Amino acid sequence: MLNAVGPNLNQILQGLIDLRFQNTLMWAEDNEAWTILDRTVEDPNGFLLIIEGAISTLSQGKLCIVAVKDNTIITGSQLIIRIAPRARYVMAVGTCACFGGPTAAKPNPSKSVGVGEFLQRTVINVSGCPAHPDWIIGTLAHLLLFGEPEVDQYGRPIIFYGETVHRRCTRRSFFDQRIFAKKLGDPECMFELGCKGPLTHADCPERQWNSYLNWPVKANTPCIGCTESTYPDGMEPFFKPPFPLDD
Amino acid sequence: MDQPRVNQSDNMKNRPKRITVSPITRSSGQLSIQAIVKQGRVVNARVIGGVYRGYETIMVGRDPFDAAYLTEKICGICSTAHAMVSSLMLEQIYLTEVPPNGRLLRNLMLGAEFLQNHLRHFYFLELPDYLKAPPNFPFFNPTGRDYRFTKEENDVLWSHYQEAVSASRMCHDMLTLFGGKVPHPHGLVPGGSTVGPRADTLNKFAAKLAAVQQFIETRLLPDTHLLADTYPDYFKIGQGPGNFLSYGGFLNSKGQYAIPPGVIIQERKQTLDIRQITKTTKYTWLSKQQTSEGISQPEERKQPEPYKPGAYTWLEASRYANEPMEVGPLARAIIRGQTFGSSTMDRVLARSYEADLIGRLMSQWLGEIEPEKLAYRPPDKQIAKQAFGALEVPRGSLLHRIRVESNQVAHYQIITPSEWNFSPRDDFDKLGPVEQCLIGIPIEDPKIPIEVGRVARSFDPCLYCATHIIQL
């Protein structure tokens, strides 16, 4: 969110949302922060819950200790079980929260899962490693202005995840003519160097990243499929083609 | 923690009191601190790192070349650091000759990551411990704190807090020009930078760097001095173990470091010897309780053991020559020969000065680049089975180590900066650096122990990093 451009962080907090609890940016700490969380959960106006990170399930979630209160450990999974049922919407942000992502990569030492699987309920998945600030803020704006966005079979808003990277790729004409980059840093199609653009649903080629300056293929490297439920295990090795091409 | 001995004749005020500060917000990852306060001072403390993921187990069996992109995912705040150190490591495994432009562009990318980290830490994570936000911001208004700025000073700092949003974003924009995106850039790989130095890209980078340097000169440095002048007592609060470590930061054309490596233990300078690094787990929720092991020896797998008696954190106790070491901007400044104490405010000053220094180094590197020339050369055949990469990154000393067998990762190990600073007691019951810092600090009001968070934040905690990747 700190990298969001229009609206930027100041505008988001003043105009779009009434952010109550966020561990990295909130000014309150300790009991005061915890009280804010409790009060928000009880608020009759309801709230939107945004979860980052996968939910670790090994030993009741003790691998993610969110707080210690009255000498008792409160784990991430316990907290989510308590507050998620009261949330009007649950949004998972980042591929770990959506599908487990790198945290749940083989052999998944923390037995982590995505939020939807953990809660066994419908959540709005804003995937990506990281999720683009526009995808997060855009989904929030859609929820607030027009209600729930239309989503694909993985719960991702189709306005952002409707097409593959490959379909909109700026180097698509190289692919069509089978002109492939020989090494990283080359200006041609990255397929032979492992590009997972054909498998990956996201609008990176059109949108671009960080003030819309660049994106991985423009930086002469392959897409690694970070918005997909099979990432990272199903996308590795990152530098080997996703499937053989038969011409 | 040891049970406090309660003397029945003491009055209530003098009785030892256990406090738990949890969660320590404005840090990356889950952090809690427990302390015992007696007669208004902390007499015992322990740092609880709350997250474990086992990234090093995850790395095993994968293609070694995936390390740069996958280990980045450990942490969104300093992903470039992991890409850089794992690239240096893989360049020992595969025959690689990084072109001069590749080295310079990687320095510029990592430099931009430093600036982003230091700016965001000062304004968004640290300053709110001392600053009052306007009343119309509910998200920003905790109560009952030790506020000392005048209204005018406070107004100026609040406006700079807001300006820091775009200034710090600009650091990431710089990195993106060559990295493709941030967090988790793609352009920094073993072999150099995949984006070459074209005149237009360099020019964009230079313009953004100039704007960020201006922010550092006209905002960050004066604001840091104002904070230090207003809270001079914090030059006495939060004094560390007096041991400092640096692996060296940013390589120049002669293979030397722009920021020197070194070790200081109790004011005695030593030459860095990586083999002196050990980790112990007596107080960590991991199996395997005794032996301390050097990084030069193969390690046994460790397993999560969440109910281990006596343990209180997911972090291991990293030690150098059996000593807890402080790492980060202050350690680097002292090893560089600058005069500093080892307090909360010394850390704040050292970090801001380092941002200024790195901005100037970046201008220099920008001038050394040969436009249009090669910036990347692909790594060639395998020449070694095991290697490590060690470098200074924003929060301190970062180390990656790998062993490759049959073109797969056979073993991976990472030791992050916060694993040094926020480490628990070791097998000899010697406290970790932050734990030592907390001993003796005054606590004005045990119900709102703001002093604890101020001391801990001066280390720029990143517990995702530290705890997500404790080795298995």
Boltz contact constraints between the chains, C-beta under 6 A:
constraints:
  - contact:
      token1: [A, 3]
      token2: [B, 169]
      max_distance: 6.0
  - contact:
      token1: [A, 3]
      token2: [B, 172]
      max_distance: 6.0
  - contact:
      token1: [A, 8]
      token2: [B, 165]
      max_distance: 6.0
  - contact:
      token1: [A, 9]
      token2: [B, 165]
      max_distance: 6.0
  - contact:
      token1: [A, 10]
      token2: [B, 162]
      max_distance: 6.0
  - contact:
      token1: [A, 10]
      token2: [B, 165]
      max_distance: 6.0
  - contact:
      token1: [A, 19]
      token2: [B, 139]
      max_distance: 6.0
  - contact:
      token1: [A, 23]
      token2: [B, 25]
      max_distance: 6.0
  - contact:
      token1: [A, 26]
      token2: [B, 25]
      max_distance: 6.0
  - contact:
      token1: [A, 27]
      token2: [B, 128]
      max_distance: 6.0
  - contact:
      token1: [A, 27]
      token2: [B, 140]
      max_distance: 6.0
  - contact:
      token1: [A, 27]
      token2: [B, 142]
      max_distance: 6.0
  - contact:
      token1: [A, 28]
      token2: [B, 142]
      max_distance: 6.0
  - contact:
      token1: [A, 29]
      token2: [B, 25]
      max_distance: 6.0
  - contact:
      token1: [A, 29]
      token2: [B, 453]
      max_distance: 6.0
  - contact:
      token1: [A, 30]
      token2: [B, 21]
      max_distance: 6.0
  - contact:
      token1: [A, 32]
      token2: [B, 142]
      max_distance: 6.0
  - contact:
      token1: [A, 33]
      token2: [B, 25]
      max_distance: 6.0
  - contact:
      token1: [A, 59]
      token2: [B, 306]
      max_distance: 6.0
  - contact:
      token1: [A, 62]
      token2: [B, 306]
      max_distance: 6.0
  - contact:
      token1: [A, 63]
      token2: [B, 52]
      max_distance: 6.0
  - contact:
      token1: [A, 64]
      token2: [B, 51]
      max_distance: 6.0
  - contact:
      token1: [A, 65]
      token2: [B, 30]
      max_distance: 6.0
  - contact:
      token1: [A, 65]
      token2: [B, 50]
      max_distance: 6.0
  - contact:
      token1: [A, 66]
      token2: [B, 30]
      max_distance: 6.0
  - contact:
      token1: [A, 67]
      token2: [B, 22]
      max_distance: 6.0
  - contact:
      token1: [A, 67]
      token2: [B, 23]
      max_distance: 6.0
  - contact:
      token1: [A, 68]
      token2: [B, 20]
      max_distance: 6.0
  - contact:
      token1: [A, 68]
      token2: [B, 22]
      max_distance: 6.0
  - contact:
      token1: [A, 68]
      token2: [B, 32]
      max_distance: 6.0
  - contact:
      token1: [A, 102]
      token2: [B, 73]
      max_distance: 6.0
  - contact:
      token1: [A, 103]
      token2: [B, 53]
      max_distance: 6.0
  - contact:
      token1: [A, 105]
      token2: [B, 58]
      max_distance: 6.0
  - contact:
      token1: [A, 109]
      token2: [B, 54]
      max_distance: 6.0
  - contact:
      token1: [A, 109]
      token2: [B, 57]
      max_distance: 6.0
  - contact:
      token1: [A, 110]
      token2: [B, 53]
      max_distance: 6.0
  - contact:
      token1: [A, 130]
      token2: [B, 76]
      max_distance: 6.0
  - contact:
      token1: [A, 130]
      token2: [B, 183]
      max_distance: 6.0
  - contact:
      token1: [A, 183]
      token2: [B, 378]
      max_distance: 6.0
  - contact:
      token1: [A, 184]
      token2: [B, 194]
      max_distance: 6.0
  - contact:
      token1: [A, 185]
      token2: [B, 194]
      max_distance: 6.0
  - contact:
      token1: [A, 185]
      token2: [B, 376]
      max_distance: 6.0
  - contact:
      token1: [A, 209]
      token2: [B, 176]
      max_distance: 6.0
  - contact:
      token1: [A, 209]
      token2: [B, 181]
      max_distance: 6.0
  - contact:
      token1: [A, 210]
      token2: [B, 172]
      max_distance: 6.0
  - contact:
      token1: [A, 210]
      token2: [B, 173]
      max_distance: 6.0
  - contact:
      token1: [A, 210]
      token2: [B, 176]
      max_distance: 6.0
  - contact:
      token1: [A, 210]
      token2: [B, 182]
      max_distance: 6.0
  - contact:
      token1: [A, 211]
      token2: [B, 173]
      max_distance: 6.0
  - contact:
      token1: [A, 213]
      token2: [B, 173]
      max_distance: 6.0
  - contact:
      token1: [A, 213]
      token2: [B, 176]
      max_distance: 6.0
  - contact:
      token1: [A, 214]
      token2: [B, 176]
      max_distance: 6.0
  - contact:
      token1: [A, 214]
      token2: [B, 180]
      max_distance: 6.0
  - contact:
      token1: [A, 215]
      token2: [B, 180]
      max_distance: 6.0
  - contact:
      token1: [A, 216]
      token2: [B, 180]
      max_distance: 6.0
  - contact:
      token1: [A, 216]
      token2: [B, 186]
      max_distance: 6.0
  - contact:
      token1: [A, 219]
      token2: [B, 180]
      max_distance: 6.0
  - contact:
      token1: [A, 219]
      token2: [B, 186]
      max_distance: 6.0
  - contact:
      token1: [A, 219]
      token2: [B, 187]
      max_distance: 6.0
  - contact:
      token1: [A, 219]
      token2: [B, 194]
      max_distance: 6.0
  - contact:
      token1: [A, 219]
      token2: [B, 195]
      max_distance: 6.0
  - contact:
      token1: [A, 220]
      token2: [B, 194]
      max_distance: 6.0
  - contact:
      token1: [A, 221]
      token2: [B, 186]
      max_distance: 6.0
  - contact:
      token1: [A, 221]
      token2: [B, 194]
      max_distance: 6.0
  - contact:
      token1: [A, 236]
      token2: [B, 66]
      max_distance: 6.0
  - contact:
      token1: [A, 237]
      token2: [B, 63]
      max_distance: 6.0
  - contact:
      token1: [A, 237]
      token2: [B, 66]
      max_distance: 6.0
  - contact:
      token1: [A, 238]
      token2: [B, 66]
      max_distance: 6.0
  - contact:
      token1: [A, 238]
      token2: [B, 69]
      max_distance: 6.0
  - contact:
      token1: [A, 239]
      token2: [B, 65]
      max_distance: 6.0
